[in-house]
């Protein structure tokens, strides 16, 4: 038997805390921890319960209950990323199905005692993180039906059946709606952060493009104005040298020599300005600066200079990686490494996010791959549940 007062002051308090947190990533961790505490409280309550409150006094049924309960705890711990071990098959939907089946088995074995139905509330919160809101509410409907079925099989009165259905159904709905609201807020924040990152990338690229355009303008002015005038001056001094004599010839020859040196210096300056490339290290650090909730480590080793096309491709690739990390990875740290040598430039990135069992590239990653392949390069993507996302892109020397 149960009462609403007991639920609020027992494991239910921890279950409700599962969906009420503060910041998106910290909120998910806190919710997962609270859900695990509530789940463990169910087991502890069953372990120390008296004869009337124990899940079951029948040994075979008790064995089934504890097996189902243990399976639920294990599935929830993996689903909530509370353990390092993340098997490749353990997708969110599969783990949720295991939780649902385990909770149902434990409840139907012993619907009359203990707090077994609290597992349904935890499962509802998990469903809200894994499924759409409609799918999560469907899980709530199924579990509410199981609550009704269990209490009926236990021989409880119509009032008790209705009360159990309303209490546990309402808490499940509450968990789903609050978690859904939090997910929408987190998604909105992630979109805003990603948009801010994209805007910063555009500003960094615009700044680099503006500096490049200014260098080219200065180089053209030096070549077209000063270079041409120095060439004309050298020709005039050449003519003057043929019409001079005595000490005048010495001064004219010296002026010709100075003019030739100036012309060489101007040509060297023009060549240096045209050969200058984007400062990739500065551009990338500006791109990843002050990203909320994500620490980024950048390493750039330019053993050989990059041309504009290579630098632009690397910056665009990093921009896409950062955007995907902010939106999808649930990562705390992202490492970016760029090495440029005589054979080309190689970009390696890896995050410590949740990863995925199956990689389905979106438009951004597809465009990234196409951009690299246009320069004769290749992209390798790797991910696995609990192992983050890694990208390696190589662009050869043109």
C-alpha positions in Angstrom: 0.0 0.0 0.0 1.1 3.6 -0.5 0.1 7.1 0.1 0.9 10.4 -1.6 2.6 11.7 1.6 4.9 8.7 1.7 5.7 9.1 -2.0 6.7 12.7 -1.6 8.8 12.0 1.4 10.3 8.7 0.1 11.9 7.8 -3.2 9.5 10.0 -5.1 11.3 13.1 -3.9 14.5 11.9 -5.6 12.6 10.9 -8.7 11.1 14.4 -9.1 14.6 15.9 -8.7 15.6 13.9 -11.7 13.9 16.4 -13.9 14.5 19.6 -12.0 18.1 21.0 -12.5 19.9 24.1 -13.4 22.3 24.2 -16.4 21.9 21.9 -19.4 24.9 19.6 -19.1 25.1 19.9 -15.3 21.3 19.5 -15.2 21.5 16.2 -17.1 24.2 14.9 -14.8 22.3 16.0 -11.7 19.1 14.4 -13.1 20.9 11.2 -13.9 22.4 11.1 -10.4 19.0 11.8 -8.8 17.4 9.1 -10.9 20.0 6.6 -9.9 19.5 7.6 -6.2 15.7 7.1 -6.6 16.3 3.7 -8.2 18.7 2.6 -5.6 16.3 3.8 -2.9 13.7 1.4 -4.3 16.2 -1.5 -3.8 17.2 -0.4 -0.4 13.6 -0.1 0.7 12.9 -3.6 -0.6 16.0 -4.9 1.2 15.1 -3.6 4.6 11.3 -3.7 4.3 9.2 -5.6 6.7 7.1 -8.6 5.8 4.1 -6.5 4.7 6.1 -4.0 2.7 8.6 -6.3 1.0 8.2 -6.8 -2.8 7.4 -10.4 -2.3 7.9 -13.1 0.3 7.9 -15.9 -2.2 11.6 -16.9 -3.0 11.2 -17.6 -6.8 9.2 -14.3 -7.2 11.8 -12.5 -5.1 14.6 -13.8 -7.4 12.7 -12.6 -10.4 12.1 -9.2 -8.8 15.8 -8.7 -7.9 17.0 -9.9 -11.3 14.6 -7.4 -13.0 15.6 -4.7 -10.6 19.3 -5.3 -11.2 18.8 -5.2 -14.9 17.0 -1.9 -14.6 19.8 -0.3 -12.5 22.4 -1.5 -15.0 20.5 -0.3 -18.1 19.8 3.1 -16.4 23.4 3.6 -15.4 24.6 3.0 -19.0 21.8 5.1 -20.5 22.6 8.0 -18.2 26.3 7.8 -18.9 27.1 7.1 -15.3 29.6 4.4 -16.2 32.5 4.5 -18.5 31.7 1.2 -20.3 29.4 2.0 -23.2 28.8 -1.1 -25.5 28.3 -0.3 -29.2 24.8 -1.9 -29.2 23.7 0.2 -26.3 21.7 2.9 -28.1 19.3 5.1 -26.1 16.2 3.4 -27.5 17.5 -0.1 -26.7 18.4 0.8 -23.2 15.0 2.5 -22.7 13.3 -0.7 -23.9 15.3 -2.7 -21.4 14.4 -0.3 -18.6 10.7 -0.5 -19.5 10.7 -4.3 -19.7 12.6 -4.6 -16.4 10.4 -2.2 -14.6 7.3 -3.9 -15.9 8.6 -7.3 -14.8 9.5 -6.1 -11.3 6.2 -4.4 -10.9 4.0 -7.3 -12.1 5.9 -9.7 -9.9 5.1 -7.6 -6.8 2.6 -4.8 -7.3 1.3 -4.8 -3.7 4.4 -3.9 -1.7 7.4 -1.6 -1.8 8.1 1.3 -4.2 8.6 -0.7 -7.4 6.3 1.6 -9.4 8.8 4.5 -8.8 10.9 2.8 -11.5 8.2 3.8 -14.0 8.7 7.5 -13.1 12.5 7.1 -13.7 11.8 5.3 -17.0 9.5 8.2 -18.1 12.2 10.7 -17.4 14.6 8.6 -19.5 12.0 8.4 -22.3 11.8 12.2 -22.3 15.5 12.4 -23.0 15.5 9.7 -25.6 12.2 10.1 -27.5 10.0 12.9 -28.8 7.5 14.3 -26.3 4.7 12.3 -28.0 6.8 9.1 -27.8 7.5 9.7 -24.1 3.9 10.2 -23.4 3.1 7.0 -25.2 5.6 5.3 -22.8 3.7 7.0 -19.9 0.4 5.6 -21.2 1.8 2.0 -21.4 3.3 2.2 -17.9 0.1 3.7 -16.5 -1.7 0.7 -18.0 0.8 -1.6 -16.3 0.2 0.2 -13.0 -3.5 -0.5 -13.4 -3.0 -4.1 -14.4 -0.7 -4.7 -11.5 -3.0 -3.3 -8.9 -5.9 -5.2 -10.3 -4.0 -8.5 -10.3 -3.1 -7.7 -6.7 -6.8 -7.6 -5.8 -6.9 -4.0 -4.7 -10.1 -2.0 -4.6 -11.3 0.2 -7.4 -10.4 3.3 -5.4 -6.8 2.0 -4.8 -6.5 1.2 -8.5 -7.6 4.6 -9.6 -5.5 6.3 -7.0 -2.4 4.4 -8.1 -3.0 5.2 -11.7 -3.5 8.9 -11.1 -0.6 9.3 -8.7 2.0 7.5 -10.8 0.6 8.6 -14.1 0.7 12.3 -13.0 4.3 12.0 -11.8 5.3 10.4 -15.0 3.6 13.2 -17.0 5.3 15.7 -14.8 8.7 14.2 -15.4 8.2 14.1 -19.2 6.9 17.6 -19.5 9.6 19.1 -17.3 12.4 17.2 -19.0 10.9 18.2 -22.4 10.8 21.8 -21.4 14.4 21.6 -20.3 15.4 19.9 -23.6 13.8 22.7 -25.6 15.6 25.3 -23.6 18.9 23.5 -23.9 18.4 23.1 -27.7 17.6 26.8 -28.0 20.7 27.7 -26.0 22.8 25.3 -28.1 21.4 26.9 -31.3 22.2 30.4 -30.0 25.7 29.3 -29.0 26.3 27.7 -32.4 24.9 30.8 -34.2 27.3 32.9 -32.2 30.2 30.6 -33.1 29.2 30.8 -36.8 29.0 34.6 -36.6 32.4 34.7 -34.9 33.8 32.4 -37.6 32.4 34.7 -40.3 34.0 37.7 -38.6 37.3 35.9 -38.3 37.2 34.9 -42.0 36.2 38.4 -43.0 39.0 39.9 -41.0 41.5 37.5 -42.6 40.1 38.2 -46.1 40.3 41.9 -45.4 43.9 41.7 -44.4 44.7 39.6 -47.4 42.9 42.1 -49.7 44.8 45.0 -48.1 48.2 43.2 -48.5 47.4 42.6 -52.2 46.3 46.3 -52.7 49.5 47.5 -51.1 51.6 45.1 -53.2 49.9 46.3 -56.4 50.4 50.0 -55.4 54.1 49.3 -54.7 54.5 47.5 -58.1 52.3 49.8 -60.2 53.3 53.2 -58.7 56.7 53.1 -57.0 58.0 50.3 -59.1 57.1 51.9 -62.4 58.5 55.3 -61.2 61.7 53.7 -60.1 62.0 52.0 -63.5 61.4 55.3 -65.2 64.0 56.9 -63.0 66.5 54.2 -63.8 66.0 54.8 -67.5 66.4 58.5 -67.1 69.7 58.0 -65.2 70.8 55.6 -67.9 70.3 58.3 -70.5 72.0 60.9 -68.2 75.0 58.7 -67.8 75.6 58.9 -71.6 75.5 62.7 -71.6 77.6 63.3 -68.4 81.3 63.7 -68.0 83.8 64.2 -65.2 82.6 64.2 -61.7 79.0 64.3 -62.8 79.3 60.8 -64.2 80.4 59.5 -60.8 77.2 60.9 -59.1 74.9 59.7 -61.9 76.4 56.2 -61.6 75.9 56.2 -57.9 72.3 57.3 -58.3 71.7 54.5 -60.8 73.1 52.0 -58.3 70.8 53.3 -55.5 67.8 53.2 -57.9 68.6 49.6 -58.8 68.8 48.6 -55.2 65.5 50.4 -54.4 63.8 48.6 -57.3 65.0 45.2 -56.0 63.8 46.1 -52.5 60.4 47.0 -53.9 60.1 43.8 -55.9 61.1 41.8 -52.8 58.5 43.6 -50.7 55.8 43.0 -53.3 56.7 39.3 -53.5 56.6 39.0 -49.7 53.2 40.7 -49.4 51.8 38.4 -52.1 53.3 35.3 -50.5 51.9 36.2 -47.0 49.1 33.9 -45.9 46.4 33.9 -43.3 47.7 33.6 -39.7 45.8 30.3 -39.1 46.7 30.1 -35.4 45.3 33.5 -34.6 42.1 32.9 -36.7 41.4 29.5 -35.1 41.9 30.8 -31.6 39.6 33.7 -32.3 37.0 31.2 -33.7 36.9 29.1 -30.5 37.3 31.8 -27.9 34.9 31.9 -25.0 32.5 29.1 -26.1 30.1 28.6 -23.2 30.3 25.1 -21.7 33.0 23.9 -24.0 36.8 24.1 -23.4 38.8 24.0 -26.7 42.5 23.2 -27.0 44.1 24.5 -30.3 47.5 23.4 -31.6 48.8 24.8 -34.9 52.2 23.7 -36.2 53.0 25.5 -39.5 56.2 23.8 -40.7 55.3 25.1 -44.2 53.1 28.0 -45.2 49.5 27.4 -46.2 48.0 29.0 -49.3 44.6 30.8 -49.0 42.5 27.9 -50.2 44.1 25.5 -47.7 43.7 28.0 -44.8 40.1 28.7 -45.7 39.3 25.0 -45.9 40.8 24.3 -42.5 38.9 27.2 -40.9 35.6 26.1 -42.4 36.2 22.5 -41.2 37.0 23.7 -37.7 33.9 25.9 -37.8 31.7 22.9 -38.7 33.3 20.7 -36.0 32.8 23.4 -33.3 29.1 23.9 -34.4 28.4 20.2 -34.3 30.1 19.8 -31.0 28.0 22.5 -29.4 24.7 21.2 -30.9 25.0 17.5 -30.6 28.1 16.1 -28.8 27.3 17.0 -25.2 31.0 17.4 -24.8 33.1 19.3 -22.2 36.4 19.4 -24.1 37.3 19.6 -27.8 40.9 19.2 -29.0 42.0 20.7 -32.4 45.4 20.0 -33.9 46.7 21.3 -37.3 50.0 20.3 -38.8 51.2 21.8 -42.1 54.4 20.5 -43.8 55.8 20.1 -47.2 53.3 17.3 -48.0 50.1 19.2 -47.1 48.0 20.1 -44.1 46.3 17.7 -41.6 43.5 18.6 -39.2 42.6 16.3 -36.3 39.8 17.0 -33.9 38.3 14.9 -31.1 35.8 15.6 -28.3 34.8 13.8 -25.1 31.1 13.8 -25.9 28.6 10.9 -25.8 29.3 9.8 -29.4 26.9 7.6 -31.4 26.5 4.0 -32.4 25.9 5.0 -36.0 27.2 8.1 -37.8 24.7 9.7 -40.2 26.5 12.8 -41.7 24.3 15.8 -42.1 24.5 18.7 -44.6 27.4 20.3 -42.7 29.6 17.2 -42.6 28.8 16.4 -46.2 29.7 19.9 -47.3 32.9 19.7 -45.2 33.9 16.4 -47.0 33.1 18.0 -50.4 35.2 21.0 -49.6 38.2 18.9 -48.7 37.8 16.6 -51.6 37.7 19.5 -54.0 41.3 20.2 -53.0 42.3 16.5 -53.5 42.0 15.6 -49.8 40.1 13.1 -47.7 38.1 13.1 -44.5 37.8 10.3 -41.9 35.1 10.3 -39.3 35.0 8.1 -36.2 32.5 7.8 -33.3 31.2 5.3 -30.9 28.8 5.4 -27.8 30.6 7.1 -24.9 33.8 7.7 -27.0 33.1 11.0 -28.5 33.5 12.1 -32.1 36.8 12.3 -34.0 37.5 13.9 -37.4 40.7 13.7 -39.5 41.0 15.8 -42.7 44.1 15.9 -44.9 44.6 18.4 -47.8 47.7 17.7 -49.9 50.0 20.2 -51.5 48.4 21.6 -54.7 
